[in-house]
């Protein structure tokens, strides 16, 4: 069979290609063609950097298995502007469906993730309208049986529980599932708590609309039986080829920056979850029990936010975590953060006074947004509370790659790039052990 992956050059998509190929025979996936769609002109996955060092000893020998050039022959790449509805429909009509009649599954991975855009247009164009177009295409062609949507854990707002000092995501607030006597899903209702009226969180809203569209269309459209599953990835994505991580390891400012409490999700684990859903969907009995559901996918690494992941990776680069400097005296990020915070407090105090006289001024009062955001990044272990649907029970997902091993692999990746002159890693000075003992 053939599968389509949107955003094929992205971080998660690269890992998804790797997982599909290396597990194709082992898991009897039966994938004959992997069709990648991306606006970029060509596809070059992160492991192609390793091929330039094949045969060498040392770091290269400790890398995880990656596809060979022979295995990669099943990958077909198409450069296309996915936001252009007409072009995308023409591609399926004239190229993909005729040449790949066994095209069974669409992995809709592509998403615009630049937060805090002043306009909703960019999110609506990519996250919402593209999802709608791909659903239309899925229902149009009989060969397409499965639609796997990559969602975001940020779509579910939750209440702050003052007693437990954590954000609670109660089961009844997540999704309501209606099943028939066989246990097959008949209908699903997602529950999105309304954010504060002052909150302009366009990205989250676009992902909510898209996720809701996938679920609603699954049970409303009777033209065919389409199996859909949404995977809400929590929270910060990191991995080889992830641009933010790649940029961070070259900047001392980022390396010194303090992190908070929360989750990172390794791209390889996110990709593996997609593969496990794909495998389960090949059994229609399982597919009927999963159809239309949204699953939370996260790594068991509470306490790791993006900046802490970067530091963990760079500790692996040094080869000795104990000698890696924990001195963050040079960091200025927190000072800047607090300065901005106090500025917001002062400004909002006067705006609040103004709202007492002029109710229309409420639109300028953004303190609830700032407060909610601070709480959100401080108590990101909320995902551990959600037991509504268990990915392990339904499609056998478990964290495949451990956090420490992920850090080690990414460190090897960056060291190989450095050897090739493609990047320059910043290394903080090691701790003076004699000074450390005297403390």
KATACOR-V787056 format. One line per field, one symbol per residue. phi: phi as a letter, one per 30 degrees, with the letter a starting at -180 (. if undefined). burial: 1 if it has 9 or more other ideal C-beta (glycine too) atoms within 8 Angstrom, else 0. A space follows every 10 residues. Layout:
phi = ???
burial = ???
This chain:
phi = .cbcbdidcd ddddddeddd ddcedechdi dcbccccadd dacbdddddd ddcejdcjee dcddebdddd dddddbcbda dddceddddd dddcbddddb dcdcbcccce adbddiddbd eddddcdcdd dddddedddd cdddcbbccc cbdddcdbcd cddchadccd edccacccbc ddjddcabbd bcdddedddc cddddddddd dddddddecd dcdaccdbbc cddbbdcble iddddddddc bdddddddcc clccbdeddd dddddddedd ddcdddeddc eidccdbbdd bejccedddd ddddddddia ddcddcdcdd dcddddeddd dddddddddd ddddddcbed dedcccdedd dddddddcbd deddddcebc ddddbidbed cdedddeddd ddeddddddd icabdcbddd ddddddddd
burial = 1111111111 1111111111 1111000010 1011111100 0010101011 0010000001 0010011000 1101101101 0100001111 1100111001 0011111111 1100001001 0111111111 1111101110 1011011111 1110110101 1000011111 0011101010 0001100101 1110100110 0111111111 1111101110 1000011111 1111111111 1100111111 1011111010 1111111111 1111111111 1000011111 1111111110 0101111111 1111111100 0001000000 1011000000 1001100100 1101100000 1100111111 0100111011 1110110010 1001101000 1010011111 1111111101 0010110101 100000000
